[in-house]
Structures are given as structure tokens and as C-alpha cells.
Amino acid sequence: MTPFYNFGDCEFTVVNIERTRYNKKQDKHIELKKPIETRQTTKKVSLYDLFDLVTEIQYHSKDLGYQDELEVKFRLTKEY
């Protein structure tokens, strides 16, 4: 009998990472010594299979910008 995998307590967090800033005095982008990370709202859901997990990741990754990241945390359980 094959097990079913559940993805419980999934958290999707969009992280905006700013690595450069525009300097008006020098008219160019300047690299920051430390990147600035800002976290947006976290969505918590429970998913029942891998297909649901992939569709949620695709849905949340549509709105990502050039330097944004999607952070995913979940708890994997196996049921028979």
C-alpha cells in the first residue's frame, strides 16, 4: 500500500530583497553592503498532496519581482 503525503501548516512568505539603491547625486545604482529584506504577509494553509503544493507555489510566484523570493515552510506527514 502506498502512503499519502500531507503538507500541513504550509507558510508562504514573500521576501523583498533590495541589493542596490539609486543615488541621485551620482546618477547610478550603488550596491548596498547588507541587503535589505522586507517580509510581506504570510499565508498559512494545509495541503493534501504535491499537486496542491505546486499550484500554490505557482500562484504566489506570479507576483514576484526581479529581486523577490518566495519562502515556503511546511510539515510533511505520511498516512496509509
Secondary structure, 3 states (H helix, E strand, C coil): CCCEEEEEEEEEEEEEEEEEEEECCCCEEEEEEEEEEEEEEEEEEEECCHHHHHHHHHHHHCCCCCCEEEEEEEEEEEEC
